[in-house]
Amino acid sequence: MKIKKANGFVGIDMAVTLVAIMAFSGLIISLMYYNYLSNVKLKKNALSTIYLTEVFENVGIANYEDVTQENVNNLIPSTLAKDNYEIDIKVDNNLNLSQSNNIVKKITAVISYTINNKEYQYTMERLKVKE
């Protein structure tokens, strides 16, 4: 019984190998890309929640008279600008509650960010009561 020895690759073996590598490398690269995008979105979502929480902590600390539409820049965290977030804060004095003469303000904060040309935004609201 004679056994042949394989000394190297044959042209067909190399062609099949290259086709398999090209097919699976595209699949692997696309999976890695979408995994990266989901990680970035998760991180941005967590940071936006933290920033909105900081805004409402600043609202809780501030005096009722200081929470106005003109002073909303004082409520925004200083680290917000470097992380490419945009925040919009609105203060509503007219809630039309029965027998209330400007004792309740509704603060609405909307934070937005962009990932891969897609915009995401989150909204939180809080009431500030005159003490």
Secondary structure as a PSIPRED ss2 file (coil, helix, strand):
# PSIPRED VFORMAT (PSIPRED V4.0)

   1 M C   1.000  0.000  0.000
   2 K C   1.000  0.000  0.000
   3 I C   1.000  0.000  0.000
   4 K C   1.000  0.000  0.000
   5 K C   1.000  0.000  0.000
   6 A C   1.000  0.000  0.000
   7 N C   1.000  0.000  0.000
   8 G C   1.000  0.000  0.000
   9 F C   1.000  0.000  0.000
  10 V C   1.000  0.000  0.000
  11 G H   0.000  1.000  0.000
  12 I H   0.000  1.000  0.000
  13 D H   0.000  1.000  0.000
  14 M H   0.000  1.000  0.000
  15 A H   0.000  1.000  0.000
  16 V H   0.000  1.000  0.000
  17 T H   0.000  1.000  0.000
  18 L H   0.000  1.000  0.000
  19 V H   0.000  1.000  0.000
  20 A H   0.000  1.000  0.000
  21 I H   0.000  1.000  0.000
  22 M H   0.000  1.000  0.000
  23 A H   0.000  1.000  0.000
  24 F H   0.000  1.000  0.000
  25 S H   0.000  1.000  0.000
  26 G H   0.000  1.000  0.000
  27 L H   0.000  1.000  0.000
  28 I H   0.000  1.000  0.000
  29 I H   0.000  1.000  0.000
  30 S H   0.000  1.000  0.000
  31 L H   0.000  1.000  0.000
  32 M H   0.000  1.000  0.000
  33 Y H   0.000  1.000  0.000
  34 Y H   0.000  1.000  0.000
  35 N H   0.000  1.000  0.000
  36 Y H   0.000  1.000  0.000
  37 L H   0.000  1.000  0.000
  38 S H   0.000  1.000  0.000
  39 N H   0.000  1.000  0.000
  40 V H   0.000  1.000  0.000
  41 K H   0.000  1.000  0.000
  42 L H   0.000  1.000  0.000
  43 K H   0.000  1.000  0.000
  44 K H   0.000  1.000  0.000
  45 N H   0.000  1.000  0.000
  46 A H   0.000  1.000  0.000
  47 L H   0.000  1.000  0.000
  48 S H   0.000  1.000  0.000
  49 T H   0.000  1.000  0.000
  50 I H   0.000  1.000  0.000
  51 Y H   0.000  1.000  0.000
  52 L H   0.000  1.000  0.000
  53 T H   0.000  1.000  0.000
  54 E H   0.000  1.000  0.000
  55 V H   0.000  1.000  0.000
  56 F H   0.000  1.000  0.000
  57 E H   0.000  1.000  0.000
  58 N H   0.000  1.000  0.000
  59 V H   0.000  1.000  0.000
  60 G H   0.000  1.000  0.000
  61 I H   0.000  1.000  0.000
  62 A C   1.000  0.000  0.000
  63 N C   1.000  0.000  0.000
  64 Y H   0.000  1.000  0.000
  65 E H   0.000  1.000  0.000
  66 D H   0.000  1.000  0.000
  67 V C   1.000  0.000  0.000
  68 T C   1.000  0.000  0.000
  69 Q H   0.000  1.000  0.000
  70 E H   0.000  1.000  0.000
  71 N H   0.000  1.000  0.000
  72 V H   0.000  1.000  0.000
  73 N H   0.000  1.000  0.000
  74 N H   0.000  1.000  0.000
  75 L C   1.000  0.000  0.000
  76 I C   1.000  0.000  0.000
  77 P C   1.000  0.000  0.000
  78 S C   1.000  0.000  0.000
  79 T C   1.000  0.000  0.000
  80 L C   1.000  0.000  0.000
  81 A H   0.000  1.000  0.000
  82 K H   0.000  1.000  0.000
  83 D H   0.000  1.000  0.000
  84 N C   1.000  0.000  0.000
  85 Y C   1.000  0.000  0.000
  86 E E   0.000  0.000  1.000
  87 I E   0.000  0.000  1.000
  88 D E   0.000  0.000  1.000
  89 I E   0.000  0.000  1.000
  90 K E   0.000  0.000  1.000
  91 V E   0.000  0.000  1.000
  92 D E   0.000  0.000  1.000
  93 N C   1.000  0.000  0.000
  94 N C   1.000  0.000  0.000
  95 L C   1.000  0.000  0.000
  96 N C   1.000  0.000  0.000
  97 L C   1.000  0.000  0.000
  98 S C   1.000  0.000  0.000
  99 Q C   1.000  0.000  0.000
 100 S C   1.000  0.000  0.000
 101 N C   1.000  0.000  0.000
 102 N C   1.000  0.000  0.000
 103 I C   1.000  0.000  0.000
 104 V E   0.000  0.000  1.000
 105 K E   0.000  0.000  1.000
 106 K E   0.000  0.000  1.000
 107 I E   0.000  0.000  1.000
 108 T E   0.000  0.000  1.000
 109 A E   0.000  0.000  1.000
 110 V E   0.000  0.000  1.000
 111 I E   0.000  0.000  1.000
 112 S E   0.000  0.000  1.000
 113 Y E   0.000  0.000  1.000
 114 T E   0.000  0.000  1.000
 115 I E   0.000  0.000  1.000
 116 N C   1.000  0.000  0.000
 117 N C   1.000  0.000  0.000
 118 K E   0.000  0.000  1.000
 119 E E   0.000  0.000  1.000
 120 Y E   0.000  0.000  1.000
 121 Q E   0.000  0.000  1.000
 122 Y E   0.000  0.000  1.000
 123 T E   0.000  0.000  1.000
 124 M E   0.000  0.000  1.000
 125 E E   0.000  0.000  1.000
 126 R E   0.000  0.000  1.000
 127 L E   0.000  0.000  1.000
 128 K E   0.000  0.000  1.000
 129 V E   0.000  0.000  1.000
 130 K C   1.000  0.000  0.000
 131 E C   1.000  0.000  0.000
